[in-house]
Amino acid sequence: MLNRRTLLGAAAIGPLLGTAAFRPAVAETPKDVIVMAYQIDDIISMDPQESFEFSGNEVTGNIYEKLIHPDLKDPTKILPKLAEKWETTPDGLTTTFHLVAGRKFASGNPVTADDVVFTFTRAVALNKAPAFIITQLGITKDNVAERVTAPDPQTVVIKLTEQFAPTFLFYCLSANVGGIVDKKTVMSHETAGDMGNAWLKTNSAGSGPFALRSWKASESVSLDANPNAMPLPKAKRMLILHRPDSSAQLLALQKGDVDIARNLSPEQIKTIETNGDYSLVKGTKASVLYLAMNQNHPNLSKPQVRQAIKWALDYKSIATNITPNIFVEQQAFLPKGLPGSLTDKPFSKNIDKAKALMKEAGLENGFEVTLDTQNVSPYADIAQALQADLAAIGIKVNLLPAEFRQVITKTRARKHELALLRWGSDYMDPNSNAQTFCENVDNGEDAKDRTLAWRSSWQNKELTDRAIAAVREQDADKRVRAYERLQGDLQEVGPFAVLLQQVEIAALRKGVTGLEIGPLSDSTRYVDISKA
């Protein structure tokens, strides 16, 4: 337990960082409290069956555990977590998981098969943004009672009705939506049949290293060590402070008010990389930055305009001059590191070709359009570069900067025209990106599956059918080739200009160790963070 002195010390950190005056001497954060500066304005909910944002998934990934998880160094391998072993029938349709004995939630309640069944039942019943990861397996609120069962307290059986690619079930179960929740605790806070959703937005009920103490939107997240975690975290508390400005992060790091800074600019990283008072932790993320073009806009719906935009952009200059070290050029929807990722770069800045395409579309005099973007660096800087590139072919771009969650909310409602966005893979399988960029089965406003294609009001039956077929392909080599072709064809006809892939670099004060930056949002680990 944290003592009163530690609690008061940690509580004092937040207000201090919010003041204009810093202590003249280097500050000391409490030794058993890790303080991290991070941009966390995208968080909408802390419910693992609802959370679908970058920093929200990172936090919940340290609160909840899944049945299994992929080996991040070799994603072809599946490792045990809450399930110690499992077996699948020869036809691939039935998998039986056997839980590890003796595991407990932060509440002290034992982790049982009933909790696992409840977790997947509430995922499909709530039908929040990440629910499709489970429903794509054919598990729905109408059949989940038959498809996911618990024959005894330590055994879970999942039955599918059709074959998918080998290991696909495991990848889906390892996604953030698969974080197992404490049924007894959650249901004790149910309101109006919401299965505890309102309560779990700002509370937690997991078995992971930490438990949620508090979350204040666009301000802070406080995590306490889970006394029942296996293994126990090395820190007693994690305090994550929303600091969108990289200069404020660096100053706080230098003053000793924070132990870790997560969003420093390339120039700031360069200034401290040879300073022995700091260390850098690097990780290539399975996330891409892309420009979305809403097909409800009459001009953006023209294929020549979509291609003109892709040929007008200076991808190399953006990566080299704006985002060195923190983003690298990538033009395909699969990030490097996932099976089937294309690494060739078919587009480069070609104003003459872009203008010719605009003329072919009957828009040689250009048009006006809005671009929604995050209001912080480097996204605001990238948006300005896109604005300048498109102006060269007659497209006047009006920038609409806002907090990340506002941009997300707007694009999920299909209210954008152009939008600069990030997409992170939900699990280590190419379907995670192929599905969302290519598939749009129902383009109606009340569609069940609201993929990125749906959000940009784009529907292509051929690519939809091919993406659906690829996830069922049993031959691994054929499956890789199918995804390679999908990426190339989407580059030619799709409403997305993929620009960059993220490389995250965190700066740590001397003596602070143990942060592990994973490729997926929910695979960044806090459990081993400590300071001397």
SVG drawing of the C-alpha trace seen along z (x, -y; Angstrom):
<svg xmlns="http://www.w3.org/2000/svg" viewBox="-32 -31 59 64">
<polyline fill="none" stroke="black" stroke-width="0.4" points="0.0,0.0 1.1,-3.6 1.7,-5.6 0.3,-9.0 3.6,-10.8 3.9,-9.0 0.3,-9.8 0.8,-13.5 4.0,-13.7 2.5,-12.2 -0.5,-14.4 1.7,-17.5 3.4,-16.7 0.5,-17.5 -0.3,-21.0 3.4,-21.8 3.8,-21.0 0.8,-23.1 2.4,-26.3 4.6,-28.7 7.3,-28.7 9.5,-25.7 11.8,-25.0 15.3,-26.3 16.9,-23.0 16.3,-19.6 13.2,-18.1 12.9,-14.6 9.7,-12.6 8.8,-10.0 11.1,-7.0 8.2,-4.5 6.1,-6.6 6.9,-6.9 5.8,-10.1 5.4,-10.2 4.6,-13.1 2.5,-11.9 -0.2,-13.2 -3.3,-11.4 -6.1,-13.6 -7.4,-10.8 -8.8,-8.7 -12.5,-8.3 -13.1,-5.3 -11.1,-3.0 -13.5,-0.1 -11.4,2.5 -14.5,3.5 -14.9,-0.1 -11.4,-1.6 -10.2,-1.9 -7.7,-4.8 -3.9,-4.8 -3.1,-6.0 -6.3,-4.5 -5.3,-1.1 -1.8,-1.5 -3.2,-2.2 -5.8,0.6 -3.1,3.0 -1.4,2.5 -4.6,3.1 -6.1,6.1 -4.7,9.4 -5.8,11.6 -6.0,15.4 -3.0,15.4 -0.7,12.9 1.7,13.0 5.5,13.1 6.2,9.5 9.7,10.5 8.2,13.3 4.4,12.8 4.1,16.2 4.4,17.6 1.5,17.4 2.3,17.3 0.2,18.1 -1.2,15.5 -4.3,16.2 -4.6,19.5 -1.7,21.8 -2.4,24.2 -5.0,24.9 -5.8,27.3 -7.7,27.0 -9.6,29.7 -8.3,30.9 -11.0,29.0 -9.9,25.7 -13.4,24.9 -13.2,25.7 -10.5,24.4 -10.3,25.3 -8.4,23.0 -7.2,24.1 -6.7,21.2 -3.7,20.8 -4.6,21.7 -4.5,19.2 -4.8,15.9 -6.8,13.1 -8.2,9.7 -7.2,6.5 -10.4,7.0 -9.1,10.3 -11.8,12.2 -10.4,15.3 -10.1,15.3 -12.5,18.0 -13.8,19.2 -17.1,17.4 -15.2,14.1 -13.8,15.0 -17.3,15.9 -18.7,12.7 -15.9,10.6 -16.7,11.8 -20.4,11.7 -20.3,8.1 -17.9,7.2 -20.5,8.3 -23.5,7.2 -22.2,3.6 -21.2,3.5 -18.7,0.7 -16.0,-0.3 -13.7,2.8 -16.6,5.3 -16.0,6.3 -12.8,8.0 -14.9,10.6 -18.0,10.5 -15.9,11.1 -15.3,14.6 -19.1,15.3 -19.6,14.7 -22.6,12.4 -24.9,11.4 -27.4,13.9 -25.1,16.9 -22.4,16.1 -24.0,18.3 -23.5,21.3 -20.1,20.2 -18.3,19.3 -18.8,21.6 -17.3,22.6 -17.7,26.4 -15.9,25.8 -14.3,22.9 -10.9,23.4 -11.9,24.2 -13.2,22.1 -14.4,23.5 -14.7,21.3 -16.6,22.8 -16.5,21.3 -18.7,22.2 -16.2,21.5 -12.5,21.9 -10.2,19.0 -6.5,18.7 -4.5,20.7 -3.8,18.6 -6.3,15.9 -8.6,16.7 -5.6,16.3 -4.6,12.9 -8.2,11.6 -8.3,12.8 -5.0,11.0 -6.5,7.7 -7.3,5.0 -11.0,5.9 -10.0,9.4 -8.9,7.9 -10.6,10.1 -12.8,8.3 -13.9,9.2 -17.6,10.1 -18.6,9.9 -17.1,6.4 -18.3,5.1 -21.9,6.3 -22.0,4.8 -21.8,1.4 -24.3,2.2 -26.7,-0.7 -29.8,-0.3 -28.5,2.9 -25.2,1.4 -23.1,4.4 -21.0,1.9 -19.9,-0.2 -20.6,-3.6 -18.6,-2.6 -15.7,-1.0 -15.2,-4.2 -13.4,-5.7 -12.7,-2.6 -11.1,0.8 -11.6,4.5 -8.6,6.3 -5.8,8.7 -2.9,6.9 0.0,5.1 -1.9,1.9 -5.4,0.8 -6.9,-2.5 -7.0,-5.1 -8.3,-8.0 -8.6,-9.4 -9.2,-13.0 -9.8,-13.7 -7.0,-15.7 -5.3,-16.0 -4.0,-12.8 -4.2,-9.1 -3.2,-7.6 -2.5,-3.9 -1.9,-1.9 0.1,1.3 -2.2,4.4 -1.3,6.3 -2.5,9.5 -0.6,9.1 1.8,11.8 4.5,10.5 4.1,7.5 5.1,4.2 8.3,2.6 6.6,-0.8 3.8,-1.4 2.2,-4.0 2.2,-5.3 1.2,-9.0 0.7,-9.9 0.3,-13.7 -1.2,-15.1 1.5,-17.3 0.7,-17.9 3.6,-20.4 6.9,-18.7 8.8,-21.7 6.9,-21.5 7.7,-17.8 11.4,-18.4 11.5,-21.1 9.7,-18.9 12.1,-16.1 15.1,-18.4 13.7,-19.9 13.1,-16.4 9.3,-16.8 8.8,-13.8 10.8,-10.6 9.7,-9.9 8.9,-12.1 7.0,-10.3 6.5,-13.0 9.7,-14.8 10.4,-16.3 13.3,-15.0 15.3,-18.2 14.8,-17.7 15.8,-14.1 18.9,-15.1 19.8,-17.6 19.8,-14.9 20.8,-11.7 24.4,-12.1 23.7,-13.5 24.4,-10.9 21.6,-12.2 19.1,-10.6 18.5,-7.4 16.4,-6.7 14.0,-3.8 13.0,-3.1 10.2,-1.0 8.8,-0.6 5.1,-0.9 2.6,1.0 0.8,-2.2 0.6,-4.3 -0.2,-8.0 -2.6,-8.5 -4.7,-11.2 -8.4,-10.2 -10.6,-11.6 -14.3,-11.5 -16.2,-10.2 -19.2,-12.2 -17.3,-15.2 -18.2,-15.6 -14.7,-16.4 -12.8,-13.9 -15.1,-11.2 -13.5,-11.5 -10.8,-8.9 -8.5,-11.3 -8.6,-13.7 -7.7,-11.0 -4.7,-10.1 -3.8,-13.7 -3.6,-14.2 -1.3,-11.2 1.0,-12.5 1.1,-16.0 2.5,-15.1 6.2,-15.2 6.4,-12.1 10.2,-12.0 10.5,-15.7 7.9,-15.2 9.8,-12.1 13.2,-13.8 12.5,-17.3 9.5,-17.1 9.6,-13.7 13.2,-12.3 13.6,-9.5 9.9,-9.5 8.2,-8.5 9.6,-6.8 8.1,-6.9 5.6,-4.1 2.9,-4.1 1.1,-0.8 -1.6,-0.2 0.3,2.7 3.2,1.4 6.6,2.9 6.8,5.9 3.4,7.4 3.3,10.3 2.8,9.2 3.8,5.6 4.8,3.7 7.8,1.5 8.0,0.1 7.0,-3.6 5.1,-4.1 4.3,-7.8 6.6,-10.8 5.9,-14.5 5.0,-15.1 3.1,-18.3 2.8,-18.0 1.2,-14.6 -1.1,-15.7 -2.2,-18.8 -2.9,-16.6 -5.1,-14.4 -6.9,-17.4 -7.6,-18.6 -8.9,-15.2 -11.3,-15.4 -12.5,-18.8 -11.0,-20.6 -8.0,-22.4 -9.0,-25.5 -9.0,-23.6 -11.4,-23.6 -11.6,-24.3 -11.6,-21.6 -11.1,-21.3 -8.5,-19.2 -9.0,-18.0 -5.8,-17.4 -4.4,-17.2 -3.4,-20.5 0.1,-19.4 3.4,-18.7 4.3,-16.9 0.8,-16.5 0.1,-20.2 3.4,-20.6 2.6,-17.7 -0.8,-19.2 0.8,-22.5 3.1,-20.7 0.1,-18.9 -1.6,-22.2 1.3,-23.7 1.7,-20.6 -2.0,-20.6 -2.0,-24.4 0.5,-23.7 -2.2,-21.8 -5.0,-24.3 -6.6,-22.6 -7.0,-25.2 -6.9,-23.4 -8.4,-25.0 -6.9,-23.5 -9.1,-22.6 -6.8,-21.7 -8.3,-20.2 -7.7,-17.7 -7.2,-14.1 -10.4,-12.8 -12.4,-15.5 -10.8,-14.6 -11.6,-10.9 -15.2,-11.6 -15.7,-13.7 -14.3,-11.2 -16.2,-8.3 -19.3,-10.3 -18.2,-10.8 -18.3,-14.6 -14.8,-15.3 -13.6,-16.2 -9.9,-15.5 -8.4,-14.2 -4.9,-13.4 -5.1,-10.3 -3.2,-7.5 -4.3,-3.8 -2.6,-1.2 -3.0,2.5 -5.3,4.1 -3.5,7.5 -0.4,8.9 -2.2,10.2 -2.6,8.4 -6.3,8.7 -6.3,6.0 -5.5,3.4 -6.8,5.0 -10.3,5.3 -10.5,1.7 -8.9,0.1 -10.6,2.3 -13.9,3.7 -17.2,1.9 -20.1,4.4 -22.8,1.9 -22.3,-1.8 -25.5,-2.9 -25.5,-5.2 -26.6,-2.4 -23.9,0.1 -22.7,2.6 -19.1,2.6 -17.8,-1.0 -14.3,-0.4 -12.0,-3.2 -13.5,-2.6 -17.0,-3.1 -15.8,-6.3 -14.7,-7.8 -17.9,-6.6 -15.9,-4.4 -17.2,-1.1 -15.5,1.3 -17.1,4.7 -14.1,6.4 -11.6,5.3 -14.1,6.1 -14.6,9.6 -10.9,10.2 -10.1,9.0 -12.8,11.3 -11.4,14.2 -7.8,13.5 -8.5,14.0 -9.9,17.5 -6.9,18.5 -5.3,21.6 -2.0,21.5 0.3,19.0 2.2,18.0 -1.0,17.5 -2.3,15.4 0.8,13.1 0.5,12.6 -3.2,11.8 -2.4,9.0 0.4,7.6 -2.1,7.3 -4.7,5.7 -2.2,3.0 -1.2,2.2 -4.7,2.0 -5.8,-0.2 -3.0,-2.6 -4.4,-2.9 -8.1,-3.3 -8.6,-4.0 -9.4,-7.2 -6.3,-7.0 -2.9,-8.4 -0.7,-6.4 2.3,-8.6 4.4,-7.4 4.9,-4.7 5.6,-5.6 8.8,-5.0 8.4,-5.9 11.3,-7.2 10.9,-7.8 13.3,-9.8 14.1,-8.6 15.9,-10.3 19.1,-8.7 18.3,-5.7 14.9,-5.1 14.7,-1.8 12.2,0.9 9.9,-0.9 9.1,1.5 7.6,-0.1 5.6,2.5 4.5,2.4 0.8,2.4 -0.8,-0.3 -1.7,2.2 1.7,4.0 3.8,1.1 4.6,2.4 5.0,0.5 5.4,3.5 9.3,3.4 9.7,-0.4 11.7,-1.4 14.2,-4.1 17.4,-3.9"/>
</svg>
